[in-house]
Amino acid sequence: MSLEETLSEVLERHEELKAMLSQPGLSSEEFSKLSKEYAEIDPIANSVTELNKTKKELHDAEGLLSEPDMAAEAKKEIQRLKAELPALEKQVQRMLLPKDIADERNALLEIRAGAGGDEAGLFGALLFEMYRKYAAHRGWQFEVMSLSENDLGGLKEGVAQITGKGVFARMKFESGVHRVQRVPQTESSGRVHTSTATVAVLPEMEDVDIEIDEKDLKIDVYRASGAGGQHVNKTESAVRITHMPTGIVVAMQDERSQHKNKAKAMKILRSKLYEKKSSEIKSAHAAERKGQVGTGDRSERIRTYNFPQGRVSDHRIELTLYKLDEVLNGTGLDEFIDALITQDEAEKLAELNNG
């Protein structure tokens, strides 16, 4: 379907909804459903109407060029209208882009040490702290759900819940393999090493979003290991949940209560199941869409942090900033994320126009 046909359909549906809402005898459920759709389509229809009005004014002004006494004024009007049109067209196209239902959700951040031994763990801890600072910079809440450290204070695995407005819309671009190039604390010869850490950002899902059949779950309880004193050895508070159909396993032992650990594990499981379903849909779509801003695949290397040169490079958009300290303290991360959002939007707009 062409863009013009899509715009015509929007206006037709807008008029249909207006007529349907004015009909007597609607049930409260029907009225609520129609009102919701109308509220979503109304701003788009208004923008399309404004665009069509401007196009008509341009057409009318061009028709006056043949009138000697009107030509000069018509030229001015044409210049003004032609200057307005691109912004109006871009606004309409943006409004027509499919909405990701997860964009307004909170997010679960999961970081794991990758290749590089202890140094990878130290890098993972650095990333975890970077996102904590970024959350504070954005005015979001950052709550640690689970944390497993190595002997040097590095991160084996860390999970945090980030809460705020539009968290997932920005954080989703951080999923993938992050790479560090620096001289490790454990390196005596001063050689630069390369290590990696894996970042996964999952939208937080509720019970109503993802239905999980209890029959599909295998739940094991066991005694927590690690810090925690005598309590750890006496109570089977740790919980491991296996989702049998997919093989996804989530374990949680940070809370003293088995009930709290299970609730946290279920929260993560819901998000992982949503991510799996979403990834399958994106993979099918990616075959048709070229030049994506990354796939969000955790096996994909997305960014390199080079300490000797003080630079950070994002390989998806070929953007390099010599602002390593700013990025790591959270204030410089927006420059990358804004560029990624812009590129992603450009890809979607191109797809819309080619559709």
C-alpha positions as CSV (number, residue, x, y, z in Angstrom):
1,M,0.0,0.0,0.0
2,S,1.4,3.4,-1.0
3,L,1.7,6.3,1.6
4,E,-1.1,8.2,-0.1
5,E,-3.4,5.2,0.2
6,T,-2.5,4.9,3.9
7,L,-3.3,8.5,4.5
8,S,-6.6,8.2,2.8
9,E,-7.4,5.2,5.0
10,V,-6.5,7.1,8.1
11,L,-9.0,9.9,7.2
12,E,-11.7,7.4,6.3
13,R,-11.3,5.5,9.6
14,H,-11.3,8.8,11.5
15,E,-14.7,9.8,10.0
16,E,-16.1,6.2,10.6
17,L,-15.2,6.4,14.3
18,K,-16.6,9.8,14.7
19,A,-19.9,8.6,13.2
20,M,-19.9,5.4,15.3
21,L,-19.3,7.3,18.5
22,S,-22.3,9.5,17.9
23,Q,-24.6,6.5,17.5
24,P,-27.1,5.9,20.4
25,G,-27.3,2.6,22.2
26,L,-23.5,1.8,22.5
27,S,-22.6,-0.3,25.4
28,S,-19.9,1.1,27.8
29,E,-17.5,-1.5,26.5
30,E,-18.0,-0.6,22.9
31,F,-17.9,3.1,23.6
32,S,-14.6,2.6,25.6
33,K,-13.0,0.6,22.8
34,L,-14.0,3.1,20.0
35,S,-13.0,6.1,22.2
36,K,-9.5,4.6,22.7
37,E,-9.1,4.0,18.9
38,Y,-10.4,7.5,18.2
39,A,-8.0,9.1,20.7
40,E,-5.1,7.3,19.0
41,I,-6.1,8.2,15.4
42,D,-7.3,11.8,16.0
43,P,-3.9,13.5,16.2
44,I,-2.8,11.6,13.1
45,A,-5.9,12.6,11.1
46,N,-5.5,16.2,12.2
47,S,-1.9,16.2,10.9
48,V,-2.9,14.5,7.6
49,T,-5.7,17.2,7.2
50,E,-3.1,19.9,7.8
51,L,-0.8,18.3,5.2
52,N,-3.5,18.0,2.6
53,K,-4.6,21.6,3.2
54,T,-1.1,22.8,2.6
55,K,-0.8,20.8,-0.5
56,K,-4.1,22.2,-1.9
57,E,-2.9,25.8,-1.0
58,L,0.3,25.1,-2.9
59,H,-1.6,23.7,-5.9
60,D,-3.9,26.8,-5.9
61,A,-1.0,29.2,-5.6
62,E,0.8,27.5,-8.6
63,G,-2.4,28.0,-10.6
64,L,-2.1,31.8,-10.1
65,L,1.4,32.0,-11.7
66,S,-0.3,32.5,-15.1
67,E,-2.1,35.6,-13.8
68,P,0.1,38.7,-14.4
69,D,-1.3,40.7,-11.5
70,M,-1.1,37.7,-9.1
71,A,2.2,36.1,-10.1
72,A,4.6,38.0,-7.7
73,E,2.4,37.3,-4.7
74,A,1.9,33.7,-5.8
75,K,5.6,33.1,-6.0
76,K,6.0,34.3,-2.4
77,E,3.2,32.0,-1.2
78,I,4.7,29.0,-3.1
79,Q,8.1,29.6,-1.5
80,R,6.5,29.7,2.0
81,L,4.3,26.6,1.4
82,K,7.2,24.6,-0.1
83,A,9.3,25.4,3.0
84,E,6.5,24.1,5.3
85,L,5.7,20.9,3.4
86,P,8.8,18.7,4.3
87,A,8.3,19.2,8.1
88,L,4.5,18.4,7.8
89,E,5.2,15.3,5.7
90,K,7.9,14.1,8.2
91,Q,5.5,14.7,11.1
92,V,2.8,12.6,9.5
93,Q,5.2,9.8,8.6
94,R,6.6,9.7,12.2
95,M,3.0,9.4,13.5
96,L,2.4,6.5,11.2
97,L,5.4,4.5,12.3
98,P,4.3,1.3,14.2
99,K,4.5,1.7,17.9
100,D,6.5,-0.8,20.0
101,I,4.2,-1.6,22.8
102,A,7.2,-2.2,25.0
103,D,8.7,1.3,24.6
104,E,7.0,2.9,27.5
105,R,7.8,-0.1,29.8
106,N,10.3,-0.3,32.6
107,A,13.3,-2.4,31.8
108,L,15.3,-5.3,33.3
109,L,19.0,-4.9,32.7
110,E,21.1,-8.0,32.7
111,I,24.9,-7.9,32.4
112,R,27.3,-10.9,32.2
113,A,31.0,-11.1,32.1
114,G,32.2,-12.4,28.7
115,A,35.6,-13.3,27.3
116,G,38.6,-12.1,29.3
117,G,38.6,-13.7,32.7
118,D,38.7,-11.5,35.7
119,E,39.2,-8.4,33.5
120,A,35.8,-9.2,31.8
121,G,34.2,-9.2,35.3
122,L,35.7,-5.8,36.2
123,F,34.5,-4.4,32.9
124,G,31.0,-5.9,33.6
125,A,31.0,-4.1,36.9
126,L,32.0,-0.9,35.2
127,L,29.1,-1.1,32.8
128,F,26.7,-1.9,35.6
129,E,27.8,1.3,37.4
130,M,27.6,3.3,34.1
131,Y,24.0,2.3,33.7
132,R,23.3,3.1,37.4
133,K,24.7,6.6,36.8
134,Y,22.8,7.0,33.5
135,A,19.5,6.1,35.2
136,A,20.2,8.8,37.8
137,H,21.0,11.2,35.0
138,R,17.6,10.5,33.4
139,G,15.8,10.7,36.7
140,W,15.0,6.9,36.7
141,Q,15.1,4.5,39.6
142,F,17.7,1.8,39.5
143,E,17.1,-1.2,41.8
144,V,19.6,-4.1,42.0
145,M,17.7,-7.4,41.8
146,S,20.6,-9.8,41.7
147,L,24.3,-9.5,41.9
148,S,27.1,-12.1,41.7
149,E,30.7,-10.9,42.0
150,N,34.1,-12.4,41.6
151,D,37.0,-12.2,44.1
152,L,38.3,-9.0,42.6
153,G,35.0,-7.2,42.9
154,G,34.2,-7.8,39.3
155,L,30.8,-8.9,38.0
156,K,29.9,-12.4,37.1
157,E,26.3,-11.5,36.6
158,G,24.1,-8.6,37.6
159,V,20.4,-7.9,37.1
160,A,18.7,-4.5,37.8
161,Q,15.2,-3.1,37.4
162,I,15.2,0.4,35.8
163,T,11.9,2.3,36.4
164,G,10.8,5.5,34.8
165,K,9.2,7.2,31.8
166,G,10.1,5.6,28.4
167,V,13.0,3.5,29.9
168,F,12.9,0.6,27.4
169,A,12.6,3.0,24.4
170,R,16.1,4.3,25.1
171,M,17.7,1.4,26.9
172,K,16.8,-1.3,24.2
173,F,19.6,-0.1,22.0
174,E,22.2,-1.2,24.7
175,S,21.6,-4.9,24.1
176,G,24.6,-6.7,22.7
177,V,28.3,-7.4,23.3
178,H,30.3,-4.5,24.7
179,R,34.1,-4.6,24.3
180,V,36.8,-2.9,26.4
181,Q,40.4,-2.3,25.4
182,R,42.7,-1.3,28.3
183,V,45.6,-2.4,30.5
184,P,44.1,-4.7,33.1
185,Q,44.8,-4.1,36.8
186,T,46.2,-7.6,36.9
187,E,48.6,-7.0,34.0
188,S,52.2,-6.2,35.1
189,S,53.7,-5.7,31.6
190,G,51.4,-2.9,30.7
191,R,49.9,-4.6,27.6
192,V,46.5,-3.6,26.4
193,H,44.0,-6.5,26.6
194,T,40.5,-6.9,25.0
195,S,37.7,-8.2,27.1
196,T,33.9,-8.3,26.7
197,A,30.7,-8.2,28.6
198,T,27.2,-9.1,27.4
199,V,24.3,-6.7,28.0
200,A,20.6,-7.6,27.7
201,V,17.8,-5.1,28.1
202,L,14.3,-6.7,28.5
203,P,11.0,-4.8,28.8
204,E,9.3,-5.5,32.1
205,M,6.1,-7.5,31.5
206,E,3.0,-8.1,33.6
207,D,0.9,-11.2,34.1
208,V,-1.7,-9.9,31.6
209,D,1.0,-9.4,28.9
210,I,2.5,-12.9,29.0
211,E,0.4,-15.8,30.1
212,I,2.4,-18.6,31.7
213,D,0.9,-22.0,32.4
214,E,1.9,-23.2,35.8
215,K,2.0,-26.8,34.3
216,D,4.9,-25.6,32.1
217,L,7.1,-24.7,35.1
218,K,9.6,-26.8,37.0
219,I,10.3,-25.0,40.3
220,D,13.3,-26.1,42.5
221,V,14.1,-24.6,45.9
222,Y,17.5,-24.9,47.5
223,R,19.8,-23.3,50.0
224,A,21.4,-20.1,48.9
225,S,25.2,-20.0,48.6
226,G,27.5,-17.1,49.2
227,A,27.3,-14.2,51.7
228,G,24.5,-14.2,54.1
229,G,25.7,-15.7,57.4
230,Q,24.0,-18.7,59.1
231,H,20.7,-17.9,57.5
232,V,22.0,-19.0,54.1
233,N,22.8,-22.5,55.3
234,K,19.5,-23.1,57.2
235,T,16.7,-22.0,54.8
236,E,15.9,-23.2,51.3
237,S,15.1,-19.7,50.1
238,A,16.7,-19.8,46.7
239,V,14.5,-20.5,43.7
240,R,15.2,-21.9,40.3
241,I,12.4,-21.8,37.7
242,T,12.6,-23.7,34.4
243,H,10.2,-23.0,31.6
244,M,9.9,-26.4,30.1
245,P,8.6,-25.5,26.6
246,T,11.5,-23.1,25.9
247,G,14.2,-24.4,28.3
248,I,14.6,-20.9,29.8
249,V,16.0,-21.1,33.3
250,V,15.9,-18.2,35.9
251,A,17.5,-18.5,39.3
252,M,17.1,-16.1,42.2
253,Q,18.7,-16.2,45.7
254,D,19.2,-12.6,46.7
255,E,16.1,-12.3,49.0
256,R,15.8,-14.1,52.3
257,S,12.2,-15.0,51.4
258,Q,11.5,-17.9,49.0
259,H,8.3,-16.1,48.0
260,K,10.2,-12.9,47.1
261,N,12.8,-14.8,45.2
262,K,10.0,-16.6,43.2
263,A,8.3,-13.3,42.5
264,K,11.5,-11.8,41.1
265,A,12.3,-14.9,39.1
266,M,8.8,-14.8,37.5
267,K,9.2,-11.2,36.6
268,I,12.5,-12.0,34.8
269,L,11.0,-15.1,33.2
270,R,8.1,-13.1,31.8
271,S,10.5,-10.6,30.2
272,K,12.7,-13.3,28.8
273,L,9.6,-15.0,27.2
274,Y,8.5,-11.7,25.7
275,E,12.0,-11.1,24.4
276,K,12.1,-14.6,22.8
277,K,8.8,-14.0,21.1
278,S,9.7,-10.5,20.0
279,S,13.1,-11.7,18.6
280,E,11.4,-14.4,16.5
281,I,9.2,-11.8,15.0
282,K,12.1,-9.4,14.3
283,S,14.2,-12.2,12.8
284,A,11.5,-13.0,10.3
285,H,11.1,-9.3,9.5
286,A,14.9,-8.7,9.3
287,A,15.1,-10.8,6.2
288,E,13.0,-8.1,4.5
289,R,14.6,-5.1,6.1
290,K,18.2,-4.1,5.2
291,G,20.7,-1.9,7.1
292,Q,19.1,-2.4,10.6
293,V,20.6,-0.5,13.5
294,G,21.7,-3.8,15.0
295,T,19.5,-6.7,15.6
296,G,19.6,-6.4,19.4
297,D,21.2,-9.9,19.4
298,R,23.3,-10.4,22.4
299,S,26.0,-12.1,20.3
300,E,26.5,-8.9,18.2
301,R,29.4,-6.7,19.1
302,I,27.9,-3.2,19.3
303,R,30.4,-0.9,21.1
304,T,34.1,-0.6,22.0
305,Y,35.5,1.4,25.0
306,N,39.1,2.2,24.3
307,F,40.9,3.5,27.4
308,P,44.4,4.3,26.0
309,Q,42.8,6.6,23.4
310,G,39.9,7.8,25.6
311,R,37.3,6.9,23.0
312,V,34.1,5.0,22.6
313,S,32.9,3.7,19.2
314,D,29.5,2.4,18.3
315,H,29.9,0.0,15.4
316,R,26.2,0.0,14.3
317,I,26.2,3.7,13.4
318,E,30.0,4.2,13.0
319,L,30.0,6.9,15.6
320,T,33.2,7.5,17.7
321,L,33.3,10.0,20.6
322,Y,36.5,10.9,22.5
323,K,34.4,11.2,25.7
324,L,35.1,8.0,27.5
325,D,34.9,9.6,31.0
326,E,31.5,11.3,30.2
327,V,30.1,8.1,28.7
328,L,31.1,6.0,31.8
329,N,29.7,8.6,34.2
330,G,26.3,8.4,32.4
331,T,26.2,11.9,31.0
332,G,27.7,11.1,27.6
333,L,25.6,8.0,26.8
334,D,22.6,10.1,25.4
335,E,24.7,11.2,22.4
336,F,25.0,7.5,21.3
337,I,21.4,6.6,22.1
338,D,19.9,9.7,20.4
339,A,21.9,8.9,17.2
340,L,20.7,5.2,17.3
341,I,17.1,6.3,17.7
342,T,17.5,8.8,14.8
343,Q,19.0,6.1,12.6
344,D,16.4,3.5,13.6
345,E,13.6,6.0,12.8
346,A,15.2,6.8,9.4
347,E,15.2,3.1,8.5
348,K,11.6,2.7,9.5
349,L,10.6,5.8,7.5
350,A,12.4,4.5,4.4
351,E,10.6,1.2,4.8
352,L,7.3,3.0,5.2
353,N,7.9,5.0,2.0
354,N,9.0,2.0,0.0
355,G,6.0,0.0,1.2
